[in-house]
Amino acid sequence: MLYININKIDKMAKKVDKKARKQQIIDNLKHTIEMGGNPINIDKLKEILESVESDTFVSQYKKRAKRKPLKKKEKKDE
């Protein structure tokens, strides 16, 4: 017999709209700044927080470089 768990918890993150996601990021940054730590890192987080709040934040995330296709070797005419 096969039993199906109806109350299975979905482990994937819930999708949220841009406004809710932005608010989550702002809350996380404020909480991290309040916790304290390395002053250099706190200054960087404050700068990021200001740019997120003013909608000028640009992520520095870069995609991995894709492989270039190999060129076929040409046969030399004799």
C-alpha positions in Angstrom: 0.0 0.0 0.0 1.1 3.5 -0.8 0.4 6.2 1.8 0.4 9.8 0.7 1.2 12.5 3.3 -1.5 15.2 2.8 0.1 17.4 5.4 3.5 17.5 3.7 5.4 20.7 4.3 6.6 22.5 1.2 10.3 23.2 1.8 10.6 25.7 -1.0 10.6 29.4 -0.2 7.4 31.3 -0.7 7.4 33.7 -3.6 6.8 37.3 -2.6 6.3 40.4 -4.6 9.0 43.1 -5.0 7.7 45.4 -2.3 7.6 42.6 0.3 11.0 41.3 -0.7 12.5 44.8 -0.4 10.9 45.2 3.0 12.5 41.9 4.1 15.9 43.0 2.9 15.5 46.4 4.7 14.4 44.6 8.0 17.3 42.2 7.7 19.9 44.9 7.2 18.5 47.0 10.1 18.6 44.0 12.4 22.2 43.1 11.4 23.3 46.7 11.9 21.7 46.8 15.4 23.5 43.6 16.4 26.8 45.3 15.8 30.1 43.8 14.9 33.1 44.9 12.8 32.8 48.7 12.3 34.0 48.4 8.7 31.3 45.9 7.8 28.6 47.9 9.6 29.6 51.0 7.5 29.2 49.0 4.3 25.8 47.6 5.5 24.7 51.2 6.2 25.6 52.2 2.7 23.8 49.3 1.2 20.7 50.0 3.4 20.7 53.6 2.1 20.9 52.5 -1.5 18.2 49.9 -1.1 15.9 52.4 0.5 16.4 55.0 -2.3 16.0 52.3 -5.0 19.6 52.8 -6.3 21.1 49.5 -5.2 22.8 47.5 -7.9 23.9 44.0 -7.0 27.4 43.1 -7.8 26.4 39.5 -8.5 28.0 38.2 -11.7 27.0 35.1 -13.6 29.5 32.4 -14.1 31.3 32.6 -17.5 29.9 30.1 -20.0 32.2 27.9 -22.0 33.1 28.9 -25.4 32.4 26.4 -28.1 35.5 24.6 -29.5 36.5 25.5 -33.0 36.8 22.6 -35.4 40.2 22.0 -36.7 40.5 22.5 -40.4 42.3 19.9 -42.5 45.3 21.2 -44.4 45.3 20.7 -48.1 48.5 19.0 -49.3 
